[in-house]
Amino acid sequence: MSQKNIMETGNSYGVDTSLSKPPPNTIPPMTNPLGGHWDQPSTANILIDDTHAMMSSLDFDKLAEYNTTFPSGVYDGKMWKRINLADNGVDKVSWLCWFGPSDKPDQCSINSREILICD
């Protein structure tokens, strides 16, 4: 099974019109067999809107961290976190990132939301 190429789309949710569309602000299920080797929290534990992803610190800690690169193995539903400096150059901002469907064949979109920790 071939891996998908990456198409960066920022916060947009690129959807292949030949697929059934997931509801807005939904991380697709990770159905690729390679996903069995990737640890991540359940999407049921993460609430998402147009700008933020709310999760517990336990779920935050389950996300692999990729601050300057992307994880290998590109397939829908794969999630990770990215931690960047805020605009003030001091504080840190954490982002939930995931690969989602794309309107281009054999590609994935890259989606992100700022993480809010709620314990």
C-alpha positions in Angstrom: 0.0 0.0 0.0 1.5 3.3 -1.0 1.7 6.3 1.3 0.1 9.6 0.4 2.0 12.7 -0.5 1.6 15.8 1.7 -0.3 18.8 0.7 -0.2 21.6 3.3 -3.5 23.5 3.7 -3.1 25.1 7.2 -6.3 25.2 9.1 -8.5 24.2 6.1 -10.1 20.8 5.8 -9.4 19.7 2.2 -12.0 17.0 1.3 -12.0 14.7 -1.7 -15.4 15.0 -3.2 -15.3 11.4 -4.3 -15.3 10.4 -0.6 -18.1 10.8 1.9 -17.5 14.1 3.7 -16.8 13.9 7.4 -18.5 16.5 9.6 -16.7 19.8 9.9 -14.0 19.9 12.6 -13.7 16.2 12.8 -10.5 14.2 12.7 -11.0 11.3 10.4 -10.5 7.8 11.7 -7.0 6.3 11.3 -7.8 3.2 9.2 -4.5 2.6 7.4 -2.9 -0.6 8.7 0.3 1.3 9.5 -1.8 3.2 12.1 -1.6 0.1 14.4 2.1 1.1 15.1 1.2 4.8 15.9 0.2 5.7 19.4 -2.2 8.6 19.8 -5.2 9.5 22.0 -8.7 8.7 20.9 -10.4 11.4 18.8 -13.5 10.9 21.0 -11.5 12.6 23.8 -10.7 15.8 21.8 -13.2 18.6 21.2 -12.5 20.7 18.1 -13.9 24.0 16.7 -12.6 26.2 13.9 -9.6 27.5 15.9 -9.0 25.2 19.0 -8.7 21.6 20.1 -9.6 21.0 23.8 -8.1 17.9 25.5 -6.8 16.6 28.8 -3.1 16.7 29.8 -3.1 12.9 29.6 -4.2 13.0 25.9 -1.7 15.8 25.2 1.1 13.7 26.6 0.0 10.8 24.3 0.7 12.9 21.2 4.1 12.5 19.5 5.9 15.8 19.2 7.2 17.1 15.8 8.2 20.8 16.1 10.1 21.3 12.9 9.3 18.2 10.8 6.3 16.0 9.9 5.9 12.4 11.0 6.7 9.8 8.4 3.9 7.5 7.3 1.3 9.9 5.8 -2.3 8.7 6.2 -5.7 10.2 7.2 -6.3 10.5 11.0 -2.7 10.5 12.1 -2.2 13.1 14.8 0.8 14.8 16.5 1.6 18.0 18.4 3.7 20.9 17.5 5.0 23.4 20.1 6.1 26.9 18.9 7.0 30.1 20.5 4.1 32.6 20.7 4.3 36.0 19.0 5.8 37.5 22.2 8.8 35.2 21.8 8.5 33.9 25.3 5.4 31.8 25.8 4.8 28.5 24.0 1.8 27.6 21.9 0.9 24.0 21.3 -0.9 22.8 18.2 -2.8 19.7 17.4 -1.9 18.6 13.9 -3.4 15.8 11.8 -3.4 14.4 8.3 -6.8 14.6 6.7 -8.5 13.9 3.3 -7.5 16.0 0.3 -9.3 16.9 -2.9 -6.2 15.8 -4.7 -5.7 12.0 -5.3 -2.9 10.3 -3.3 -2.4 13.4 -1.0 -3.4 14.4 2.5 -4.2 17.8 3.9 -2.3 19.0 7.0 -4.7 20.5 9.6 -4.0 22.2 12.9 -5.8 23.8 15.8 -4.3 25.5 18.9 -4.5 23.2 21.9 -6.3 24.1 25.1 -5.6 21.8 28.1 -8.7 21.2 30.3 -8.2 18.9 33.3 
